[in-house]
Amino acid sequence: MMNTPVLQERAPASRLREARRQLVSSGRMPADLIQTDLARSWLRCWQHGLQPMGRMPGAPNASGAQLARELERQRELVAHARPVMEFLHEQTRDTDSMSILAGADGMLLHTLGDPHFIGRAERVALRVGATWQEQYRGTNAIGTALADDRAMVVHAEEHYLERNGFLTCAAVPIHDPKGRILGALDVSGDHRGYHRHTLGLVRSAARMIEHRLFDTRHDPRQWNGLRLRFHIQPEGIGTVAEGLLAVTEDGQLAGANAAALDLLELDWQRLTHTQIGAVLAESLAQLIDWGQRVSTTPHVVHTRNGSAVWVRVEAGRLMLQRHRMASPATPQPVTTVQPADALAALDTGDTVFRSAIARARKLMGKPIAILLQGESGVGKEVFARAAHLSGPRGEQPFVAVNCAALPENLIEAELFGYQGGAFTGARREGAPGRIREAHGGTLFLDEIGDMPLALQARLLRVLQERVVVPLGGGKPVPVDFCLVCATHRDLPTEMQAGRFREDLYYRLNGLTLRLPPLRERTDLTQLLESELHDLVPDRSVTVAPDVLQAMQGYRWPGNVRQLFNALRTACALLDGDEDTIGWDHLPDDLLQALRPVTATEHATVASNDADTPPDLRTLSQQTIARTVAQCDGNLSEAARLLGISRNTLYRRRSAGVTTVAG
């Protein structure tokens, strides 16, 4: 468990100066002059050979390339820390201070703060790329917090090096869900602005980062187990103060946050060697049962020390699928058991999609490029990301680039990186480029068919030589990544038209997988259930039978993306006591498109023209026109959707009731 004592009783400056003098003259630290933790840190610095006064020996400062590699290695930490640091900066704005994120080795990865103070801080190397371990920078909040694995305040002359005495700093270590130190979050400012509440603010911000790290690594869409959220009060569940615990299917603890360790009286060392039965009186079977009910209602559980806490249990999608299949009430045919991974979570029953999943799983991690083809919105990037997570490189970066979304004059710099000053507007420190960011993981090039020809040649060279040369020159950098590309275009046709290189096509086309459009899939009902569970995990939301029937006959031009967006809107429009999506919950554009296949309008279309009032006749004409247009002029399909015979539709059209659009 993370220790949290800090230097709360500040020693007077006179005692600090006397302690520093005695340390320099005798190499010993009198125990009665300064606080024990501070004395221990000063002694470590002395043993590293640092002198408190005078010039400081050289300390590591990362080059642009080294910093880029470290930022890539710490991508997850930086991504979750940035928005929290922006929040932290808002709370400390105009206080002559800055927020700092450091990695586990003390390298500063990101800073944000008041421009005037940042300028002063840079004079003592408090800037991105500098390393602030104790052995290089003496006692300081970041280095000492990392060394002691505890929250730390170092104020003014408590800094071992006199040159840092103008600072007051508060830092808190950041842990991953297994307790490994990932880095530290710090607020540093002018010592005259010292405030005792700063450390509490930093500690809360660090907890927010750890919270996001836990949720990401135990996302119910990929996590094959239980996620427990608990607090001593039911209102505390869902807040930054809640305890978080990840439990595998066999009851092994797999991750936690500091609040959970405090409530359960655990420490990081014992966490992953402990069964849930050793910390909670309730059985694993009971927890799984609660998780299957998909409810936000918390339950009271008891810790082994007798304390009562409130808990909400969330089961991962893969666990829910297996338990549903195992239920006697819904017997399932015997099938080949597939790994419980991110690709398996996408399998909702369609045979074509399942075949694509099976073939992709065999190739991930092998030096064979995958080309995904399919209409816009079928989920090509979602499929590529799931394939990456399911392969041996799943812990490494997944870098997605949309070749159609970047301006032609920027895509080269975005992909291949650049040296500082390589072009007007380039960052002074340069950029590694997306290909280098994918080193060790997977590079996903979406809409590859829209890549300009000149860049196709450069990409081909990278794929052949496996090195990248940034814009503006520099040494070639070796790269290693799996390649997945996607396009909605017919690349052979693009090749014949001279818009796509033939040699690049055959380099990309190790295996082509076609993802079917939604209208061709047989698993619409299962897709609806899965997405509704993700969108509203606390309620059992269903689709009204007549709406579901209309959806099953709709062509879904926007495919899965259109379906999921519509469901998100529908769920947002549900009242608190509603659990059925009806017509009034649908977006207007989808409502207009689905209305032609409702039973009421089927009857209207089939009615006799002579007996049809003018307003209903107009509605009938509009309904037929929309349906025929929706089917791209396919009268057989339009007749099927309208519920009338093909001959009736021909007769009504020839009688001038409507015309085929297009």
MIMAR-951430 format. One line per 4 residues: number of its first residue (from 0); for each residue z, y, x of C-alpha. Coordinates in Angstrom, 2 decimals, decimal comma, padded with zeros to 5 digits. Example, Ala and Ser with C-alpha at 12.3 -4.5 7.8 and 13.67 -1.06 7.14 Angstrom:
% residues 2
0) 007,80 -004,50 012,30 ~ 007,14 -001,06 013,67
END
This chain:
% residues 662
0) 000,00 000,00 000,00 ~ -000,74 003,51 001,22 ~ 002,34 005,26 002,58 ~ 002,73 008,81 001,32
4) 005,56 010,56 003,23 ~ 004,45 013,92 004,59 ~ 005,85 016,61 006,82 ~ 007,65 018,52 004,07
8) 010,45 020,16 006,06 ~ 008,56 022,39 008,44 ~ 010,18 022,88 011,83 ~ 010,53 026,55 012,89
12) 007,88 027,80 015,31 ~ 010,50 028,26 018,03 ~ 011,46 024,57 017,94 ~ 007,82 023,52 017,96
16) 007,19 025,65 021,07 ~ 010,27 024,20 022,77 ~ 009,22 020,64 021,92 ~ 005,74 021,31 023,33
20) 007,25 022,80 026,51 ~ 009,52 019,78 027,07 ~ 006,68 017,35 026,42 ~ 004,48 019,08 029,01
24) 007,24 019,32 031,61 ~ 008,80 015,85 031,21 ~ 006,39 013,73 029,21 ~ 009,19 013,04 026,73
28) 009,76 014,23 023,18 ~ 013,36 015,07 022,18 ~ 013,97 013,42 018,80 ~ 016,12 016,25 017,45
32) 013,58 019,05 017,80 ~ 010,80 018,09 015,38 ~ 010,19 015,62 012,59 ~ 009,79 011,97 013,66
36) 006,25 011,47 012,40 ~ 005,06 014,61 014,13 ~ 006,81 013,63 017,36 ~ 005,16 010,20 017,27
40) 001,72 011,76 016,86 ~ 002,30 014,28 019,69 ~ 003,30 011,44 022,01 ~ 000,11 009,56 021,18
44) -001,90 012,65 022,05 ~ -000,03 013,05 025,36 ~ -000,71 009,40 026,18 ~ -004,42 010,02 025,52
48) -004,28 012,62 028,28 ~ -004,67 015,68 026,08 ~ -003,11 018,94 027,27 ~ -001,76 021,17 024,48
52) -002,87 024,37 026,18 ~ -005,99 025,41 028,01 ~ -009,50 024,06 027,67 ~ -010,07 020,92 025,65
56) -012,00 018,04 027,24 ~ -015,32 017,07 025,69 ~ -015,12 015,44 022,26 ~ -017,89 013,50 020,48
60) -020,35 015,52 018,41 ~ -023,03 013,48 016,67 ~ -026,68 014,26 017,22 ~ -028,91 014,74 014,18
64) -030,06 011,13 014,36 ~ -026,51 009,80 014,80 ~ -025,29 011,87 011,87 ~ -028,18 010,65 009,72
68) -027,34 007,02 010,50 ~ -023,67 007,60 009,72 ~ -024,47 009,34 006,44 ~ -026,67 006,40 005,52
72) -023,93 003,92 006,43 ~ -021,45 005,92 004,33 ~ -023,92 006,66 001,52 ~ -021,68 005,30 -001,23
76) -018,62 007,26 -000,08 ~ -020,54 010,51 000,33 ~ -022,28 010,14 -003,03 ~ -018,99 009,76 -004,89
80) -017,17 012,39 -002,83 ~ -019,68 015,24 -003,24 ~ -019,04 016,02 -006,94 ~ -015,28 015,72 -006,42
84) -015,47 018,10 -003,45 ~ -017,39 020,58 -005,60 ~ -014,56 020,38 -008,13 ~ -012,02 020,80 -005,31
88) -013,91 023,80 -004,00 ~ -013,79 025,43 -007,44 ~ -009,99 025,09 -007,41 ~ -009,65 026,60 -003,93
92) -012,44 029,18 -004,02 ~ -011,71 032,49 -002,24 ~ -008,55 031,13 -000,57 ~ -009,95 031,25 002,97
96) -010,29 027,47 003,10 ~ -012,73 024,55 003,07 ~ -012,90 020,97 001,79 ~ -013,84 018,27 004,30
100) -014,88 014,63 004,01 ~ -014,43 012,47 007,12 ~ -015,40 008,87 007,76 ~ -013,00 006,17 008,92
104) -013,77 007,04 012,55 ~ -012,89 010,70 012,00 ~ -016,49 011,99 011,97 ~ -016,88 014,88 009,54
108) -019,57 013,94 006,99 ~ -019,58 016,81 004,51 ~ -017,95 020,23 004,21 ~ -017,77 022,84 001,48
112) -015,88 026,10 001,44 ~ -015,64 029,85 001,81 ~ -018,38 031,07 004,18 ~ -016,07 033,40 006,14
116) -013,56 030,65 006,88 ~ -016,25 028,07 007,67 ~ -017,51 030,42 010,39 ~ -014,03 030,56 011,96
120) -013,57 026,80 011,59 ~ -016,82 026,03 013,39 ~ -015,45 027,75 016,51 ~ -012,97 024,85 016,84
124) -015,64 022,26 015,92 ~ -014,45 021,85 012,33 ~ -018,03 021,11 011,29 ~ -020,24 018,23 010,19
128) -020,90 015,74 013,01 ~ -017,72 016,47 014,98 ~ -015,12 013,72 015,41 ~ -011,50 014,59 014,62
132) -009,64 011,52 015,84 ~ -006,28 012,28 017,41 ~ -007,44 011,21 020,87 ~ -010,02 014,02 020,87
136) -008,53 016,77 018,68 ~ -004,81 016,14 018,97 ~ -002,47 015,99 015,99 ~ -004,40 017,14 012,92
140) -004,29 016,22 009,25 ~ -007,53 014,18 009,24 ~ -006,97 012,26 012,48 ~ -003,27 011,65 011,88
144) -003,77 010,62 008,24 ~ -006,31 008,04 009,41 ~ -004,09 006,87 012,29 ~ -000,97 006,46 010,11
148) -002,77 005,57 006,83 ~ -000,77 008,12 004,89 ~ -001,15 011,51 003,26 ~ -000,53 014,18 005,87
152) 000,08 017,92 006,13 ~ -000,22 019,55 009,55 ~ 000,61 023,24 009,50 ~ 000,01 025,97 012,08
156) 001,80 025,15 015,38 ~ 002,37 021,55 014,29 ~ -001,16 020,99 015,60 ~ -000,88 019,46 019,05
160) -003,61 021,71 020,48 ~ -002,62 025,36 020,45 ~ -006,20 026,42 019,72 ~ -005,89 024,82 016,25
164) -002,68 026,67 015,40 ~ -004,43 029,08 013,02 ~ -005,06 026,16 010,63 ~ -003,06 024,57 007,84
168) -004,49 021,21 006,77 ~ -003,74 018,57 004,11 ~ -005,52 015,21 004,23 ~ -005,36 011,95 002,26
172) -006,95 008,62 003,27 ~ -009,58 007,13 000,93 ~ -009,52 003,35 000,38 ~ -012,05 000,98 -001,08
176) -010,86 -001,42 -003,82 ~ -009,77 -003,98 -001,22 ~ -007,67 -001,45 000,71 ~ -010,03 -000,82 003,62
180) -009,90 002,80 004,84 ~ -013,28 004,43 004,22 ~ -012,35 007,91 005,36 ~ -010,21 010,91 004,48
184) -010,43 013,95 002,22 ~ -009,01 017,19 003,59 ~ -008,48 020,83 002,68 ~ -008,12 023,12 005,69
188) -007,46 026,85 005,62 ~ -005,87 029,79 007,33 ~ -002,20 029,02 008,04 ~ -001,14 032,24 006,31
192) -002,43 030,79 003,02 ~ -000,29 027,62 003,21 ~ 000,71 026,29 -000,21 ~ 002,92 023,27 -000,85
196) 000,79 022,16 -003,81 ~ -002,39 021,75 -001,75 ~ -001,56 018,18 -000,78 ~ -001,08 017,20 -004,44
200) -004,49 018,63 -005,26 ~ -006,11 016,70 -002,40 ~ -004,32 013,50 -003,38 ~ -005,63 013,80 -006,95
204) -009,16 014,39 -005,65 ~ -008,95 011,35 -003,36 ~ -007,81 009,25 -006,32 ~ -010,84 010,42 -008,28
208) -013,12 009,21 -005,48 ~ -011,33 005,85 -005,26 ~ -011,60 005,56 -009,05 ~ -015,39 005,99 -008,91
212) -015,68 003,53 -006,03 ~ -013,77 000,94 -008,05 ~ -015,86 001,46 -011,19 ~ -019,11 001,21 -009,22
216) -018,18 -001,97 -007,38 ~ -016,83 -003,60 -010,54 ~ -019,41 -002,33 -013,00 ~ -019,30 -004,68 -016,03
220) -023,11 -004,93 -015,89 ~ -022,89 -006,72 -012,53 ~ -019,22 -007,67 -012,05 ~ -018,57 -011,28 -012,97
224) -014,93 -011,02 -013,94 ~ -012,31 -008,90 -015,68 ~ -011,52 -005,22 -015,18 ~ -007,99 -004,19 -016,17
228) -007,00 -000,59 -016,85 ~ -003,28 -000,01 -017,35 ~ -000,55 002,60 -017,50 ~ 003,06 002,84 -018,63
232) 001,81 004,92 -021,60 ~ -001,23 003,97 -023,73 ~ -002,52 007,57 -023,50 ~ -002,67 007,21 -019,71
236) -005,44 004,61 -019,89 ~ -008,79 006,17 -019,05 ~ -007,27 009,00 -017,00 ~ -007,20 009,47 -013,25
240) -003,58 008,25 -013,29 ~ -004,44 004,77 -014,64 ~ -004,05 001,62 -012,60 ~ -007,23 -000,38 -011,94
244) -007,35 -004,09 -011,20 ~ -010,33 -006,43 -010,76 ~ -009,77 -010,13 -011,46 ~ -012,23 -012,98 -010,85
248) -012,93 -015,67 -013,45 ~ -010,47 -018,01 -011,73 ~ -007,68 -015,42 -011,73 ~ -007,90 -014,17 -008,15
252) -007,20 -010,45 -007,61 ~ -010,32 -008,89 -006,09 ~ -009,73 -005,14 -006,08 ~ -007,32 -002,40 -007,13
256) -006,40 001,23 -006,70 ~ -003,18 002,71 -005,36 ~ -001,75 003,32 -008,86 ~ -002,14 -000,39 -009,69
260) -000,40 -001,42 -006,48 ~ 002,55 000,84 -007,30 ~ 002,89 -000,51 -010,84 ~ 002,60 -004,13 -009,73
264) 004,69 -003,70 -006,55 ~ 001,86 -005,03 -004,38 ~ 000,37 -003,96 -001,07 ~ -003,19 -004,08 000,24
268) -002,45 -006,96 002,62 ~ -001,40 -009,30 -000,21 ~ -003,92 -008,12 -002,80 ~ -006,80 -010,56 -002,33
272) -004,42 -013,47 -001,65 ~ -002,68 -013,13 -005,02 ~ -003,36 -014,73 -008,41 ~ -003,03 -012,72 -011,61
276) -000,23 -015,05 -012,72 ~ 001,90 -013,83 -009,81 ~ 001,93 -010,24 -011,09 ~ 001,59 -010,50 -014,90
280) 003,47 -012,74 -017,30 ~ 000,46 -013,01 -019,64 ~ -001,95 -015,88 -018,95 ~ -005,49 -015,51 -017,62
284) -006,76 -017,15 -020,83 ~ -005,06 -014,43 -022,88 ~ -006,64 -011,68 -020,77 ~ -010,10 -013,27 -021,09
288) -009,63 -013,50 -024,86 ~ -008,80 -009,79 -025,05 ~ -011,80 -008,97 -022,88 ~ -014,15 -010,92 -025,16
292) -013,06 -008,92 -028,19 ~ -014,73 -005,78 -026,79 ~ -012,07 -003,40 -028,08 ~ -010,51 -000,25 -026,65
296) -007,18 -001,11 -028,25 ~ -004,62 -001,54 -025,43 ~ -002,15 -004,39 -025,33 ~ 001,36 -004,57 -023,95
300) 001,78 -006,87 -020,95 ~ 004,76 -007,54 -018,73 ~ 004,84 -007,49 -014,97 ~ 006,72 -010,20 -013,12
304) 009,53 -007,73 -012,44 ~ 010,03 -007,32 -016,21 ~ 008,39 -003,93 -016,73 ~ 006,16 -003,41 -019,77
308) 002,82 -001,67 -019,32 ~ -000,18 -001,02 -021,55 ~ -003,45 -002,65 -020,53 ~ -007,07 -002,55 -021,69
312) -009,18 -005,52 -020,61 ~ -012,94 -005,26 -020,00 ~ -015,02 -008,38 -019,40 ~ -018,21 -008,27 -017,35
316) -021,48 -008,88 -019,19 ~ -022,14 -012,10 -017,26 ~ -018,74 -013,49 -018,19 ~ -019,31 -012,62 -021,85
320) -022,71 -014,32 -021,83 ~ -021,31 -017,52 -020,39 ~ -018,40 -017,63 -022,80 ~ -020,74 -017,06 -025,75
324) -022,96 -019,90 -024,54 ~ -019,93 -022,14 -024,15 ~ -018,63 -021,38 -027,65 ~ -018,77 -024,46 -029,98
328) -019,82 -022,17 -032,85 ~ -023,08 -021,30 -031,12 ~ -024,36 -024,41 -029,34 ~ -027,07 -023,71 -026,79
332) -029,80 -025,96 -025,41 ~ -029,20 -027,36 -021,95 ~ -030,88 -025,15 -019,38 ~ -030,89 -024,81 -015,63
336) -027,84 -022,80 -014,57 ~ -028,91 -019,62 -012,76 ~ -026,72 -017,58 -010,41 ~ -024,53 -014,99 -012,13
340) -026,09 -011,95 -010,50 ~ -027,70 -008,65 -011,47 ~ -031,02 -010,33 -012,23 ~ -029,31 -012,79 -014,55
344) -027,85 -009,83 -016,46 ~ -031,41 -008,74 -017,30 ~ -032,31 -012,13 -018,77 ~ -031,97 -011,82 -022,53
348) -034,24 -014,69 -023,46 ~ -037,89 -013,68 -023,10 ~ -039,73 -016,46 -021,23 ~ -042,21 -014,18 -019,42
352) -039,44 -011,88 -018,21 ~ -037,30 -014,88 -017,25 ~ -040,18 -016,27 -015,17 ~ -040,49 -012,94 -013,32
356) -036,74 -013,02 -012,62 ~ -036,90 -016,56 -011,24 ~ -039,81 -015,74 -008,92 ~ -038,26 -012,48 -007,70
360) -034,97 -014,21 -006,90 ~ -036,75 -016,65 -004,57 ~ -038,37 -013,84 -002,57 ~ -035,55 -011,34 -002,13
364) -034,45 -011,17 001,49 ~ -037,74 -012,64 002,73 ~ -040,39 -010,53 004,51 ~ -042,72 -010,61 001,50
368) -043,52 -007,43 -000,43 ~ -043,21 -007,48 -004,21 ~ -045,53 -005,47 -006,45 ~ -044,27 -004,82 -009,98
372) -046,89 -003,98 -012,57 ~ -046,26 -002,86 -016,10 ~ -046,47 000,01 -018,52 ~ -044,30 003,08 -018,15
376) -040,80 002,37 -019,42 ~ -040,72 -001,43 -019,07 ~ -037,89 -001,17 -016,54 ~ -039,60 -001,59 -013,18
380) -036,95 000,33 -011,22 ~ -034,12 -001,42 -013,07 ~ -035,74 -004,76 -012,21 ~ -036,21 -003,77 -008,55
384) -032,59 -002,62 -008,23 ~ -031,32 -005,84 -009,82 ~ -033,47 -007,92 -007,45 ~ -032,02 -005,98 -004,52
388) -028,42 -006,49 -005,69 ~ -029,10 -010,21 -006,20 ~ -030,46 -010,74 -002,69 ~ -028,82 -011,03 000,73
392) -029,23 -007,27 001,30 ~ -027,33 -006,35 -001,85 ~ -024,57 -004,55 000,07 ~ -027,12 -002,45 001,95
396) -028,88 000,69 000,63 ~ -031,40 000,67 -002,19 ~ -033,67 003,69 -001,75 ~ -035,99 004,62 -004,62
400) -038,89 007,08 -004,22 ~ -041,13 008,12 -007,10 ~ -044,48 008,81 -005,46 ~ -045,76 010,59 -008,57
404) -042,80 012,96 -008,90 ~ -042,98 014,55 -005,42 ~ -045,41 017,37 -004,59 ~ -048,13 016,20 -002,21
408) -047,02 018,69 000,45 ~ -043,45 017,32 000,41 ~ -043,86 013,58 -000,01 ~ -044,71 013,02 003,66
412) -041,52 014,75 004,85 ~ -039,51 012,97 002,15 ~ -040,75 009,53 003,20 ~ -041,02 009,78 006,97
416) -038,44 012,48 007,76 ~ -038,86 015,41 010,09 ~ -037,48 017,10 013,17 ~ -035,65 020,41 012,78
420) -038,14 023,27 012,45 ~ -041,09 020,94 011,84 ~ -042,37 023,19 009,04 ~ -041,45 026,34 007,17
424) -038,36 025,73 005,08 ~ -037,29 022,65 007,05 ~ -033,57 022,21 007,58 ~ -032,38 023,12 011,04
428) -030,90 019,68 011,64 ~ -033,96 017,85 010,29 ~ -033,87 014,85 007,94 ~ -034,17 011,10 008,53
432) -036,56 010,41 005,64 ~ -036,28 007,88 002,84 ~ -037,85 005,02 004,80 ~ -035,19 005,27 007,52
436) -032,49 005,60 004,86 ~ -033,60 002,19 003,55 ~ -032,99 000,52 006,94 ~ -031,24 -002,81 006,37
440) -031,80 -002,67 002,60 ~ -034,63 -002,26 000,13 ~ -037,26 000,48 -000,18 ~ -038,60 000,90 -003,71
444) -041,81 002,92 -004,03 ~ -042,37 003,69 -007,70 ~ -045,83 004,72 -008,91 ~ -047,37 003,70 -005,59
448) -050,80 004,09 -007,19 ~ -050,27 007,88 -007,19 ~ -049,66 008,13 -003,43 ~ -052,24 010,40 -001,69
452) -054,76 008,58 000,52 ~ -053,60 010,26 003,74 ~ -050,06 009,04 003,18 ~ -051,30 005,56 002,32
456) -052,62 005,32 005,89 ~ -049,25 006,38 007,35 ~ -047,37 003,95 005,13 ~ -049,69 001,12 006,18
460) -048,94 001,89 009,83 ~ -045,18 001,76 009,15 ~ -045,52 -001,59 007,38 ~ -047,58 -003,00 010,24
464) -045,53 -001,66 013,16 ~ -042,12 -001,41 011,47 ~ -041,38 001,93 013,16 ~ -041,26 005,48 011,78
468) -042,22 008,65 013,64 ~ -040,80 011,77 011,93 ~ -042,88 014,88 011,36 ~ -042,70 017,26 014,29
472) -042,64 014,48 016,87 ~ -039,78 012,50 018,31 ~ -039,34 008,92 019,40 ~ -040,45 006,10 017,07
476) -037,49 004,69 015,15 ~ -037,48 000,94 014,31 ~ -036,93 000,17 010,63 ~ -036,15 -003,03 008,77
480) -036,32 -003,18 004,99 ~ -037,54 -005,22 002,04 ~ -040,39 -003,52 000,19 ~ -040,77 -003,42 -003,57
484) -043,52 -001,28 -005,12 ~ -044,34 -000,55 -008,73 ~ -047,23 000,97 -010,65 ~ -048,62 001,25 -014,15
488) -052,15 001,61 -012,74 ~ -054,71 -001,16 -012,18 ~ -054,82 -001,05 -008,38 ~ -058,02 -003,12 -007,99
492) -059,77 -000,56 -010,21 ~ -058,23 002,24 -008,14 ~ -059,58 000,57 -004,99 ~ -063,11 000,39 -006,42
496) -062,88 004,08 -007,29 ~ -061,85 004,89 -003,70 ~ -058,39 006,14 -004,68 ~ -056,37 003,32 -003,12
500) -056,78 001,66 000,27 ~ -057,78 -001,97 000,14 ~ -055,87 -002,85 003,32 ~ -052,67 -001,29 001,93
504) -053,10 -003,13 -001,37 ~ -053,15 -006,52 000,32 ~ -050,17 -005,50 002,46 ~ -048,18 -004,61 -000,68
508) -049,35 -007,52 -002,79 ~ -047,23 -010,32 -001,38 ~ -046,29 -011,28 -004,92 ~ -047,36 -009,45 -008,05
512) -045,02 -009,65 -011,01 ~ -046,12 -008,33 -014,39 ~ -043,26 -007,07 -016,55 ~ -044,31 -007,42 -020,19
516) -044,26 -004,43 -022,56 ~ -041,54 -004,50 -025,16 ~ -043,95 -005,25 -028,02 ~ -044,84 -008,56 -026,29
520) -041,26 -009,63 -025,64 ~ -039,48 -012,13 -027,86 ~ -035,94 -010,95 -027,11 ~ -035,73 -007,61 -028,94
524) -032,64 -008,66 -030,90 ~ -030,83 -009,78 -027,74 ~ -031,83 -006,56 -025,96 ~ -030,38 -004,55 -028,81
528) -027,10 -006,49 -028,71 ~ -026,79 -006,16 -024,94 ~ -027,49 -002,41 -024,87 ~ -025,22 -001,69 -027,83
532) -022,42 -003,56 -026,08 ~ -022,89 -001,37 -023,01 ~ -023,14 001,85 -025,03 ~ -020,21 001,20 -027,38
536) -017,99 -001,40 -025,70 ~ -015,06 -000,60 -027,98 ~ -016,88 -001,37 -031,26 ~ -019,08 -004,12 -032,64
540) -022,14 -002,03 -033,56 ~ -025,15 -003,64 -035,25 ~ -028,54 -002,51 -036,59 ~ -029,18 -002,54 -040,32
544) -031,49 -005,45 -041,33 ~ -034,30 -003,21 -042,67 ~ -034,20 -001,03 -039,55 ~ -034,22 -004,12 -037,34
548) -037,22 -005,50 -039,23 ~ -039,09 -002,22 -038,70 ~ -038,20 -002,22 -035,02 ~ -039,53 -005,74 -034,63
552) -042,92 -004,65 -035,96 ~ -043,13 -001,42 -033,95 ~ -045,38 -001,15 -030,87 ~ -042,79 000,74 -028,72
556) -045,21 002,85 -026,64 ~ -042,26 003,98 -024,49 ~ -041,06 000,39 -024,10 ~ -037,47 -000,39 -023,08
560) -036,85 003,20 -022,02 ~ -037,77 004,43 -025,50 ~ -035,62 001,76 -027,15 ~ -032,55 002,52 -025,03
564) -032,90 006,28 -025,48 ~ -033,14 005,79 -029,24 ~ -030,03 003,58 -029,25 ~ -028,08 006,13 -027,21
568) -028,95 008,81 -029,75 ~ -028,12 006,53 -032,67 ~ -024,74 005,59 -031,22 ~ -023,92 009,25 -030,65
572) -024,71 009,99 -034,32 ~ -022,42 007,24 -035,64 ~ -019,28 008,51 -037,35 ~ -015,96 007,13 -036,20
576) -015,73 004,64 -039,05 ~ -019,38 003,49 -038,90 ~ -020,54 000,36 -037,13 ~ -024,10 -000,05 -038,49
580) -027,13 001,90 -037,28 ~ -029,25 002,94 -040,25 ~ -032,25 005,17 -040,83 ~ -030,19 008,37 -040,73
584) -029,03 007,58 -037,19 ~ -032,51 007,39 -035,67 ~ -034,24 010,25 -033,82 ~ -036,80 012,01 -036,03
588) -039,85 010,92 -034,04 ~ -038,84 007,24 -034,14 ~ -037,90 007,51 -037,81 ~ -041,38 008,83 -038,62
592) -043,02 006,05 -036,61 ~ -040,94 003,25 -038,17 ~ -041,14 004,37 -041,80 ~ -044,61 002,80 -042,44
596) -043,12 -000,66 -042,19 ~ -040,23 -000,22 -044,64 ~ -040,22 -002,28 -047,82 ~ -040,38 000,80 -050,08
600) -043,58 002,04 -048,53 ~ -045,08 -001,48 -048,48 ~ -044,80 -001,39 -052,26 ~ -046,24 002,11 -052,37
604) -049,29 001,12 -050,33 ~ -049,92 -002,00 -052,42 ~ -049,75 -000,18 -055,75 ~ -052,81 000,53 -057,89
608) -054,45 003,88 -057,17 ~ -055,14 004,63 -060,83 ~ -051,44 004,36 -061,68 ~ -050,18 006,13 -058,58
612) -048,93 009,68 -059,08 ~ -050,52 012,26 -056,75 ~ -047,40 012,72 -054,61 ~ -047,05 008,99 -054,00
616) -050,81 008,63 -053,44 ~ -050,55 011,28 -050,71 ~ -047,59 009,48 -049,20 ~ -049,58 006,23 -049,30
620) -052,52 007,85 -047,54 ~ -050,28 009,33 -044,87 ~ -048,51 006,00 -044,38 ~ -051,77 004,10 -043,87
624) -053,14 006,78 -041,54 ~ -050,01 006,69 -039,35 ~ -049,97 002,90 -039,23 ~ -053,67 002,60 -038,30
628) -053,24 005,28 -035,61 ~ -050,11 003,56 -034,35 ~ -052,11 000,31 -033,99 ~ -054,91 002,09 -032,10
632) -057,40 001,30 -034,87 ~ -056,57 -002,41 -035,01 ~ -056,90 -003,00 -038,77 ~ -055,61 -006,55 -038,69
636) -052,37 -005,46 -037,08 ~ -052,12 -002,43 -039,38 ~ -052,51 -004,66 -042,44 ~ -049,79 -006,97 -041,15
640) -047,38 -004,06 -040,60 ~ -048,16 -002,58 -044,03 ~ -047,68 -005,89 -045,80 ~ -051,11 -005,90 -047,45
644) -054,20 -008,00 -046,93 ~ -056,96 -007,00 -044,55 ~ -059,43 -006,86 -047,49 ~ -057,15 -004,49 -049,40
648) -056,96 -002,22 -046,38 ~ -060,78 -002,27 -046,00 ~ -061,21 -001,50 -049,72 ~ -058,82 001,43 -049,64
652) -060,46 002,86 -046,54 ~ -063,99 002,47 -047,93 ~ -062,82 004,19 -051,12 ~ -061,94 007,21 -049,02
656) -058,17 006,84 -049,23 ~ -057,88 007,27 -045,48 ~ -059,88 007,17 -042,28 ~ -059,17 005,51 -039,00
660) -057,90 008,00 -036,45 ~ -059,72 007,81 -033,12
END
